[in-house]
Amino acid sequence: MKTLAREQKLQHLYWRAGFGIPFRPDQASPGIKSAIRELLRQSGQAVPLEVALPRTETTLQADAQNAEMRLLRQRERQQGFVLLNNVWLQQMATSEAQLREKMTLFWHGHFACRLREPRFALQQHNTLREHALDKFPDLLLAISKDPGMLQFLNNQQNRKQRPNENFARELLELFTLGRGHYTEQDIKEAARAFTGWSYNPQGKFVFRTRQHDRGKKTFMGKRGNFSGEEILQIVVENPRTAEFLTEKIYAFFVSDTPHPERIQSLSSYFYETGYDIPKLLEKIFTAKWFYGPDVVGSKIKSPIELLAGLQRQFDVRYSDGRSPLVLQRALGQELFRPPNVSGWAGGRNWIDSSTLAFRLRIGPALLQDAALEVNLKPDDDTEPTAPRRRRQDGIRVVRAKADLNGLQQQLQKVKDRELIDRLSQKLLQVPLRPETAALLTQHIPSGAAHADKVTLLTLRLLSLPEYQLC
């Protein structure tokens, strides 16, 4: 097995644990162990996402229920989600806490909610951000009491006289055990335990005692007067929960192809540490197989990884606040709008014939300040709750500015004959085929300035299918 050079290992680590390495003239190149320690240290403290959401002073009381006020609230919600999206994408691209950003993105898909109110979405996001690198039982309890989660899965309708099973079902099927590891009776009994879990208009968790079923319940072979908290405790005491979570974390950070032996070893360790998320990630990132040929360059970048990576490496600045949402919608992954409670399927589902062609155009267009036309589908809109205001032809135009100065300075002393190799090592996670390298360089003007050669080759490398891999 060919051993990766240190720079290639670092590229791989930072693409998986974050969104790539920014190109800076004075970029340091630490060892892998030092880099892992630094990733964990920089992400050690959670800082909430701060977004100044628009909010009208007028509340929707009976005298305010008119078309004008409803339209105002729709526009506020629309503007709020645009702001949320932009601020989080910017955080992914610029934050030093790369591992926390990446892990928050993982939990955003794992605990997938599609909420109507931006303030609830921001509150839920900060719950995920705060606990992203805690122990999983703490995260599970916090997100289970999150108003957005309770609203999305209808638990405010879960009362002892008429239990609602939505939250209990998704808790077992999608959040902890996985399908086939519980019974329908387990769902019914768990739902009884979560009766009375609700929230108030201010977005605070409320336990409504009069709506709670205090009767005996039989759940997963145990019998007692279980509360919702006790149901969560029983679930995390089951080693299957550690296995289910490890399977998903492995797919997200390592490979879409399961490796039963690795997953079993990791899940046992995860369970033994009390579901310590940083320890699990450190074990993954320090494993020799993590830098093996079956892992490096084996994953297709998600749309968010692609866009955040371009923004991180080339300081992409969009001319319009809705442009990132337009790109995300066209690529099939819009922050705060998962397709369903299962989240995004990921893997090869990111790519089809039309999205691949579009992906290959994005990098070069953004770096050249070119007008990138995005043809949204008829049912697509970046303003889902607002009246349709698209151009009639469905075309949106995206423009941006970027900065290649850092990359140009890093390579200013590299000879022309070595330029394509050095650039491909910095931009691609898979080796560039010799015939492709020759084809890319043959049309570079020999008399061009060195910085211009770097720019031209960068644009060509970003247009390759290989750039879509990480």
Helices and strands as residue ranges (DSSP letters): H 6-17, H 32-42, G 62-64, H 67-94, H 98-110, H 118-131, H 136-144, H 147-152, G 155-157, H 166-170, I 171-176, H 184-193, E 197-199, E 205-207, G 209-211, E 217-219, E 222-224, H 228-237, H 239-253, H 260-272, H 277-286, G 288-291, H 303-314, E 317-318, H 323-331, G 347-350, H 353-367, E 372-375, E 395-398, E 400-401, H 405-410, H 416-427, H 434-441, H 450-462, G 465-468
